[in-house]
Amino acid sequence: METYILTAELDPDSFAWLDALRRDHFPLERNLLPAHLTLFHRLSAAQTARLDDLPIPAAAVPISCVGVVLLGFGVAIRVRSPTLDGIRSAAQKAMGGEFSRQDSHSWRAHITIQNKVTADMAKRLHRDLERGFVQRAGVVTGLLVWSYLGGPWRLVRKIPFG
């Protein structure tokens, strides 16, 4: 059974900044993906088909990159957006069905820039990035549906806003 992932499409400037951080700090041999903001990690084809019932925003959705988060064995950039939170809730309702344990928990929007390193490496990067961190504004321009290929992903569908 094919598995799908739903992510938010970031504006080009935000994507470039976050993807550069990911390329600089994610272990090279494990970095199979560009920077991404995941809304759902494991969806069925039937669930992604129900995204057609989702009300689409009339314009790009503002987000704020508000801080650096220590993940234990990695680091992420925390994202805040009440509007995107609402879109995720609406998508969950529209898609229905069973959700993975990870997707059923409360959502904490973030973009992982380092993962699967030692706790000491993660703490060091967290400390370094936190020291000079400045909040950044950006936008989400749509949703992206990906097919999970056992590591890499393949883009299946774009759902643009506006």
N, C-alpha and C positions, 0 to 999 in steps of 0.2 A: 504494500500500500504506500502510495506516494505521500510524502509529508511536505507541508508548505509553511513558510514563515512570512509574517506580515511586518514590514518596517515602514518608517516614515521617511519620505524623501526630503533631504535637507537642501537648503539653498546652496549654490556653488561655493560661496565664501566660507560658510560654516563647514561644509563637507571638506574643503581643501585643508582647513586648519585642523580638523579632527582626524582626517586621514593621514596627514603628515605626522601628528602625534602618534597615531597607531603604528605607522611604518617605522618611526624612530624607536618605539618602546615595546612593541609586541614581539615575542620571539620569532625570528625570521622563518624558521622551519614550520611554525604553526600558524603563521599569518596568511590564511587562505582567502580572506575577505577584506574588502575595504571597510572603512568606518561605517557603522550603521546604528540606527535607533530602533530597536526591536519592540514591536507592540505585542506580538504573539509568536511563540517559538515553535509550536507544533499544531498545525491545523490540517483538516482533511480537505479534499477537493470540494465536497459538499458545502463545507463552511465557507471556503473562499468564494464559491459561486453566490452565496447569500450576501456578499458584499455589494451586489447590485442594488440591494434594498437600503443601503446606508445613505443617509442624507449627506451630500458632499458640500463642504464649505464653499462659499462664493469667492473666497480669496485665500491667499496663503495665510497660514496660522502662525502667529508669533510664538517664539520660544526664547528662553534665556538659559544659557549655560552658566550655572550659578556656583559651581564649586568642584573640588576634586574629592573623590570618594575612594577610600581604601576598601578593596574587596577581599582582603585576606591574602590571596596569592595573585593579586592584580590591582589595577587602578582604573577608575572610570571618571568621566566628566558627568556630573549631575545636571539634568535638564528639568526645567520647570515650564509648564504651560497648562493652565487650567483648561484652555480650549482643547488642546490635544488630549488631556485626560478625559474630557467629555466625548471626544471622537472615539477613543479606545473603548469607553463604556458602551457607546452606541453600537460599535462594531461587535462587541461581545454579545450584546442583546440580539443584533441582527443575525449573527452567525449561529447562535444557539449551539446545542449539542454538547458533547463532552469536551472539556478542556484539560490539558495536561496539568499536573500539580503545579508546575512553575507558572503556567498561565492563569491558574485559578487564584493564586495569591494576589495580594495587593501589588499594584504596579508601581515601581520606582524608576521613572524614566532616566536612562543613562546611556552613554556611549563608552564602551569598554575600549581602552587604549593600551592596556597591558593585561595579560592573563597567563596563568600556568607558569609563573616564575616562583622563586622562593619568597617566603614571607619577608625576609630582610630586603630583597630587591624591591618588592612592592612598597614597603615602608619608606625606603630611600627615595623612590620616584614620587611617592605621595608627598613627602616632605619637600622635595625640590619643586614640584609643580605648585603646591599650595603656597609656597613662599612668594611666588611672583604672579599668582593667579589674579586675573581681572575678569569680571563677569562680561559676557558677550551676548549680544542679542542676535537672533537669526530668525528664520522662518522655515516651516515645513510646507512644501509645495504640493504634496500629494502622498499617496500610499503606494507601496511597492509589494507585490506578491512574488515570492521566490519559491522555487522548488529546491528542496534539500537533496544534495547529491552525495551524502556521506562524508562531507567535508566542505567542498565548495558549494556554491549556490548558483542557480540559473534563474535569471529574471523571466517571469512568466507574464506579468501584467503590471501596467501602471494605471493608477487611478488619480488623475490630476485634480487639484483644487482650483476653483475659479473658472 
